Amino acid sequence: MIGFIYRKIIKPILFKFPADDIHNLFLKTGNIFGRENIIKKFFNSVFIYKDEILKQKVLDISFLNPVGLAAGFDYDADLIDILPSIGFGWHTIGTVTYLPYEGNPLPMLGRLPKSKSLLVNKGFKSRGIDKVLEKVRSKRKESIPLGISIGSTNRVYKKIEDMVEDIYSSFERVLRVDYFDYYELNISCPNLINVDNLKEKFDDPVGFAILLNKLSYLNINKPLFIKMYLEKEVEETLALCEVANNYKWVKGFIFANLVKDRSNKNFDRQEVESAGRGNFSGKPTEELSNNLITEVYKKYKDRFTIVGCGGIFTGVDAYEKIKRGASLVQMITGMVYEGPSVIGNINKELAVLIKKDGYQNISEAVGKYYR
């Protein structure tokens, strides 16, 4: 019923306003709601779905369910207090950068309803690592697992070493505190202005190795996931994975980021042709994401933990990624289009599907196609 009300009444009203404005409204409202216990208790009763079959321990972190909020929604840790009450099993803030960046020129967000996609052109909008850590310190409580996504500040660099130093400085600050259960390293945002003039880039093995070599000087003592490119050929992706394989503190990958190619068959042609500057999330990313999950899991099995991200609207969508090799999944676009009740619905549907397949726990279904 709540999902129906959102889709038929609330969403049509919200979609009459610019996406950037509505996103900012959600962040402010969620921040306020997170301070009110009565609201959180009400949301707990309405949105959360629990089942023992969904509980698992991944990299020594306990997850009540596999569905997480991906980086790119809660830029500056405004939603830490409210997200556990709408059913997420985990939550990534950011992507956070070393220096503040106000974001790319507006509009930074747009909607493609027929394509079940969002246009994204934020370019790592962030208040900067120091301000974000200060906010997390004031809000962090024992709750669902919390992570931080770190990327390079969106500015022009003369050489890749300067860009690496920027990321290194953010990690250095994050490692001084004990606020997070895991870390994400976002090397794959397609909306940056800071890479075109560089000889080496993070999407080639040489540039990627330069970055990881520098980070290896730090004591990265929590699981680190790398958010990967979506539109790489399988061989190119596996070459990057092989570089990461040399660093035992790299524990996994997130597949994957946004789609650039506007000829993607999952777009409504009229929608995508009239879309502004930016790249795209949602259903156009799903097939590519699933293919990368498959190929990396088949090669590396348990060496890397895989997080599936892209095009998740239902429990069937999430389960497909899990059966291909993802231990966890992340979403944003499905929540925007279906409303917050979709998280509980996905978890409920997952529980049904897992039981139907005869498994006692979700972890038994991971990579089932290839075991």
Protein Blocks (a to p, Z undefined) as FASTA:
>chain_A
ZZmmmmmmmmmmmmmpcfklmmmmmmmmmmmmmmpmklmmmmmmmmpccdfklgcceehi
acfbfcdcdehilmnopmmmmmmmnopabdcedjddfbdcebjaddfbdcdfknopaddd
ekopaebjklmmmmmmmmoccdddddddddddddddfbfklmmmmmmmmmmmmmmpcfbf
bdcddfkbckbcklmmpmbdckbfklmmmmmmmmmmpccfbdcdddddfkbcfklmmmmm
mmmmmpmklnbdcdddddfblmbfkbcfklmmmpccdddehjllmmmmmmmmmmmmmmnm
mmpccddeehiabfklmmmmmmnopabdcdfklmmmnojklmmmmmmmmmmmmmmnopab
fklmgoklmZZ
